[in-house]
Amino acid sequence: MKHSIEVNGIKLYAFHGCLEEEGLIGGNYVVDISLTTNFQLAAETDTLENTIDYVIVNQIVKEEMAIRSKLIEHVGHRILIRLKNTLNNMHAVKIKITKICPPINGDVQNVAIIIEETIKKV
């Protein structure tokens, strides 16, 4: 069976970017995480240990976003590694990091990166 857990709209203020000013001033980000799993046992037993705890997902995102990187691609990769090393019953993951109002000398609402990876076959 295939189930999904999503933790969407994680709003953060972080200091990522290639420009020196971005490291000083920072900017707004939104992170969305989608996890494919099987939570049938949790649904039957009403037990948190049998599913993915989205509090842990949120904490991983917050901790990794707090570490400055030049590229949000790098931050996304770190989040992916942490999720893979922490969550046992994750079959696939999709990570989207959106940088709001990027300083790219144009009228751009946001830029985003998306990482999708299958961990184990469902």
VODO-895927 format. One record per residue: residue number from 1; residue in one letter; z, x, y of N, C-alpha, C in turn. Coordinates in Angstrom, 3 decimals. Layout:
<sites>
   num   residuo        n_Z        n_X        n_Y       ca_Z       ca_X       ca_Y        c_Z        c_X        c_Y
   NUM         A          Z          X          Y          Z          X          Y          Z          X          Y
...
</sites>
This chain:
<sites>
   num   residuo        n_Z        n_X        n_Y       ca_Z       ca_X       ca_Y        c_Z        c_X        c_Y
     1         M      0.000      0.837     -1.173      0.000      0.000      0.000      0.000      0.888      1.245
     2         K     -0.620      0.400      2.288     -0.732      1.153      3.534     -0.085      0.371      4.672
     3         H      0.837      1.035      5.369      1.502      0.450      6.522      1.403      1.414      7.692
     4         S      1.567      0.887      8.881      1.552      1.730     10.079      2.799      1.488     10.905
     5         I      3.258      2.550     11.522      4.332      2.485     12.503      3.784      3.144     13.759
     6         E      3.902      2.453     14.879      3.416      3.001     16.139      4.564      3.128     17.128
     7         V      4.582      4.243     17.810      5.499      4.456     18.923      4.586      4.718     20.116
     8         N      4.405      3.698     20.934      3.400      3.745     22.001      4.038      3.768     23.387
     9         G      3.324      4.409     24.295      3.732      4.385     25.695      4.972      5.196     25.987
    10         I      5.135      6.309     25.300      6.256      7.195     25.596      5.952      7.848     26.939
    11         K      6.690      7.475     27.970      6.424      7.958     29.325      7.299      9.170     29.612
    12         L      6.650     10.236     30.067      7.348     11.490     30.313      6.841     12.153     31.588
    13         Y      7.695     12.947     32.164      7.303     13.812     33.268      7.373     15.227     32.710
    14         A      6.258     15.950     32.792      6.210     17.282     32.185      5.413     18.228     33.067
    15         F      5.384     19.489     32.676      4.847     20.553     33.529      3.718     21.325     32.852
    16         H      2.761     20.594     32.277      1.639     21.219     31.585      0.442     21.370     32.519
    17         G     -0.340     22.395     32.274     -1.565     22.581     33.027     -1.865     24.043     33.268
    18         C     -3.116     24.326     33.491     -3.564     25.699     33.729     -3.248     26.179     35.142
    19         L     -3.112     25.256     36.070     -2.817     25.640     37.445     -1.335     25.967     37.605
    20         E     -1.054     26.997     38.379      0.330     27.396     38.627      1.137     26.241     39.238
    21         E      0.489     25.479     40.113      1.157     24.364     40.780      1.625     23.305     39.777
    22         E      0.859     23.114     38.710      1.238     22.117     37.707      2.550     22.504     37.023
    23         G      2.766     23.802     36.884      4.014     24.275     36.303      5.197     24.088     37.233
    24         L      4.932     23.994     38.525      5.996     23.815     39.514      6.232     22.346     39.856
    25         I      5.142     21.609     40.017      5.222     20.222     40.477      5.334     19.245     39.306
    26         G      4.588     19.494     38.248      4.591     18.605     37.090      3.745     17.367     37.303
    27         G      3.774     16.500     36.312      2.989     15.280     36.389      3.423     14.280     35.325
    28         N      2.831     13.100     35.400      3.156     12.015     34.472      2.239     12.046     33.251
    29         Y      2.852     11.747     32.115      2.154     11.722     30.833      2.578     10.486     30.058
    30         V      1.678     10.035     29.182      1.992      8.963     28.242      1.547      9.440     26.867
    31         V      2.442      9.293     25.886      2.134      9.719     24.525      2.214      8.509     23.601
    32         D      1.206      8.378     22.737      1.163      7.329     21.721      1.090      7.993     20.351
    33         I      1.929      7.525     19.438      1.957      8.060     18.081      1.737      6.908     17.107
    34         S      0.812      7.089     16.176      0.587      6.115     15.111      0.728      6.843     13.785
    35         L      1.577      6.297     12.920      1.865      6.923     11.630      1.497      5.969     10.507
    36         T      0.775      6.474      9.522      0.462      5.700      8.333      1.459      6.085      7.252
    37         T      2.033      5.081      6.625      3.087      5.311      5.647      3.089      4.153      4.654
    38         N      4.093      4.111      3.826      4.342      2.965      2.971      5.804      2.595      3.146
    39         F      6.063      1.503      3.863      7.447      1.109      4.083      7.834     -0.131      3.265
    40         Q      7.165     -0.327      2.137      7.460     -1.476      1.277      8.925     -1.498      0.852
    41         L      9.455     -0.355      0.428     10.844     -0.294     -0.008     11.801     -0.632      1.131
    42         A     11.511     -0.154      2.331     12.339     -0.480      3.496     12.281     -1.974      3.791
    43         A     11.098     -2.560      3.655     10.945     -3.989      3.896     11.766     -4.804      2.892
    44         E     11.831     -4.319      1.665     12.583     -5.025      0.626     14.089     -4.800      0.735
    45         T     14.501     -3.601      1.130     15.927     -3.252      1.115     16.596     -3.302      2.480
    46         D     15.808     -3.386      3.542     16.335     -3.384      4.905     17.137     -2.109      5.173
    47         T     16.586     -0.975      4.697     17.261      0.317      4.799     16.404      1.298      5.580
    48         L     16.966      1.868      6.641     16.253      2.803      7.512     15.775      4.041      6.755
    49         E     16.552      4.501      5.801     16.189      5.718      5.059     14.873      5.576      4.285
    50         N     14.396      4.350      4.104     13.172      4.117      3.340     11.945      3.913      4.217
    51         T     12.070      4.322      5.473     10.929      4.207      6.387     10.948      5.396      7.340
    52         I     10.074      5.386      8.308     10.041      6.429      9.328     10.868      5.951     10.516
    53         D     11.829      6.752     10.903     12.718      6.423     12.015     12.005      6.759     13.329
    54         Y     11.646      5.746     14.093     10.898      5.997     15.330     11.748      6.637     16.411
    55         V     13.065      6.631     16.248     13.932      7.373     17.161     13.662      8.871     17.014
    56         I     13.470      9.315     15.777     13.154     10.726     15.523     11.781     11.073     16.087
    57         V     10.817     10.182     15.919      9.470     10.408     16.464      9.550     10.582     17.976
    58         N     10.250      9.697     18.639     10.401      9.780     20.096     11.084     11.083     20.504
    59         Q     12.107     11.476     19.775     12.837     12.707     20.092     11.941     13.941     19.960
    60         I     11.143     13.995     18.904     10.216     15.118     18.708      9.240     15.194     19.877
    61         V      8.680     14.064     20.267      7.728     14.041     21.382      8.406     14.541     22.655
    62         K      9.586     14.033     22.964     10.302     14.447     24.171     10.595     15.950     24.169
    63         E     11.045     16.468     23.044     11.377     17.894     22.963     10.144     18.773     23.133
    64         E      9.044     18.417     22.499      7.833     19.236     22.593      7.170     19.109     23.959
    65         M      7.223     17.931     24.554      6.652     17.757     25.892      7.462     18.514     26.940
    66         A      8.713     18.818     26.657      9.568     19.552     27.604      9.251     21.048     27.627
    67         I      8.487     21.526     26.651      8.101     22.943     26.592      6.757     23.096     27.290
    68         R      6.721     23.865     28.359      5.492     24.022     29.140      4.372     24.658     28.339
    69         S      3.190     24.093     28.483      1.961     24.637     27.915      0.860     24.520     28.947
    70         K     -0.119     25.383     28.850     -1.281     25.265     29.728     -2.143     24.078     29.311
    71         L     -2.229     23.843     28.008     -3.127     22.819     27.480     -2.354     21.729     26.753
    72         I     -2.736     20.469     26.995     -2.105     19.393     26.241     -2.554     19.428     24.776
    73         E     -3.658     20.093     24.505     -4.076     20.301     23.122     -3.007     21.088     22.357
    74         H     -2.422     22.070     23.028     -1.377     22.891     22.421     -0.121     22.067     22.176
    75         V      0.246     21.238     23.135      1.409     20.368     22.973      1.185     19.403     21.808
    76         G      0.002     18.824     21.742     -0.328     17.907     20.647     -0.221     18.572     19.292
    77         H     -0.670     19.814     19.200     -0.582     20.556     17.948      0.879     20.779     17.555
    78         R      1.707     21.131     18.533      3.140     21.334     18.248      3.795     20.042     17.773
    79         I      3.445     18.927     18.393      3.983     17.634     17.967      3.561     17.347     16.531
    80         L      2.295     17.593     16.228      1.783     17.382     14.870      2.579     18.191     13.845
    81         I      2.778     19.464     14.113      3.510     20.335     13.186      4.934     19.828     12.988
    82         R      5.606     19.467     14.079      6.988     18.961     13.973      7.051     17.672     13.155
    83         L      6.115     16.762     13.397      6.106     15.509     12.640      5.879     15.785     11.160
    84         K      4.931     16.653     10.849      4.647     16.990      9.452      5.846     17.635      8.770
    85         N      6.569     18.479      9.490      7.718     19.175      8.911      8.975     18.307      8.840
    86         T      9.000     17.202      9.547     10.205     16.382      9.641     10.114     15.094      8.828
    87         L      8.961     14.459      8.834      8.825     13.140      8.209      8.256     13.265      6.799
    88         N      9.007     12.814      5.833      8.622     12.988      4.433      7.552     12.023      3.950
    89         N      7.603     10.791      4.395      6.702      9.781      3.835      5.559      9.406      4.780
    90         M      5.075     10.383      5.524      3.961     10.170      6.448      2.658     10.530      5.732
    91         H      1.735      9.571      5.672      0.458      9.805      4.995     -0.632     10.264      5.962
    92         A     -0.558      9.787      7.192     -1.529     10.174      8.218     -0.877      9.979      9.577
    93         V     -1.435     10.656     10.577     -0.877     10.567     11.926     -2.001     10.603     12.949
    94         K     -1.782      9.881     14.044     -2.677      9.933     15.195     -1.794     10.141     16.417
    95         I     -2.110     11.177     17.184     -1.358     11.528     18.383     -2.308     11.450     19.570
    96         K     -1.903     10.727     20.597     -2.684     10.671     21.825     -1.777     11.064     22.982
    97         I     -2.192     12.078     23.715     -1.468     12.504     24.909     -2.376     12.255     26.108
    98         T     -1.879     11.457     27.045     -2.638     11.109     28.245     -1.971     11.745     29.457
    99         K     -2.764     12.466     30.220     -2.297     13.070     31.467     -2.792     12.187     32.606
   100         I     -1.840     11.635     33.351     -2.160     10.694     34.424     -2.528     11.477     35.700
   101         C     -3.592     11.044     36.361     -4.053     11.654     37.622     -4.148     13.182     37.540
   102         P     -4.998     13.697     36.669     -5.113     15.151     36.536     -5.747     15.773     37.789
   103         P     -5.322     16.978     38.145     -5.881     17.630     39.334     -7.223     18.304     39.016
   104         I     -8.274     17.491     38.891     -9.577     18.049     38.505    -10.637     17.845     39.584
   105         N    -10.195     17.671     40.821    -11.114     17.570     41.948    -12.107     16.425     41.776
   106         G    -11.566     15.260     41.421    -12.391     14.075     41.268    -11.518     12.850     41.136
   107         D    -12.128     11.694     41.245    -11.402     10.431     41.141    -11.329     10.037     39.667
   108         V    -10.320     10.581     38.977    -10.155     10.364     37.542     -8.767      9.793     37.296
   109         Q     -8.708      8.668     36.631     -7.424      8.013     36.362     -6.569      8.832     35.396
   110         N     -7.188      9.327     34.325     -6.453     10.126     33.353     -7.397     10.888     32.446
   111         V     -6.845     11.853     31.745     -7.549     12.542     30.670     -6.638     12.470     29.455
   112         A     -7.215     12.553     28.267     -6.401     12.444     27.064     -6.983     13.287     25.948
   113         I     -6.091     13.693     25.053     -6.524     14.324     23.805     -6.017     13.442     22.663
   114         I     -6.751     13.450     21.576     -6.359     12.694     20.388     -6.468     13.617     19.187
   115         I     -5.416     13.646     18.396     -5.393     14.397     17.146     -5.163     13.394     16.026
   116         E     -6.016     13.420     15.012     -5.829     12.568     13.832     -5.858     13.473     12.604
   117         E     -4.895     13.261     11.722     -4.858     14.080     10.512     -4.320     13.249      9.351
   118         T     -4.967     13.388      8.203     -4.473     12.795      6.969     -3.578     13.823      6.304
   119         I     -2.358     13.427      5.973     -1.390     14.323      5.371     -1.472     14.225      3.859
   120         K     -1.380     13.008      3.339     -1.546     12.770      1.918     -2.306     11.487      1.718
   121         K     -3.040     11.436      0.665     -3.836     10.247      0.354     -2.922      9.078      0.033
   122         V     -3.323      7.899      0.529     -2.546      6.698      0.281     -3.031      6.054     -1.004
</sites>
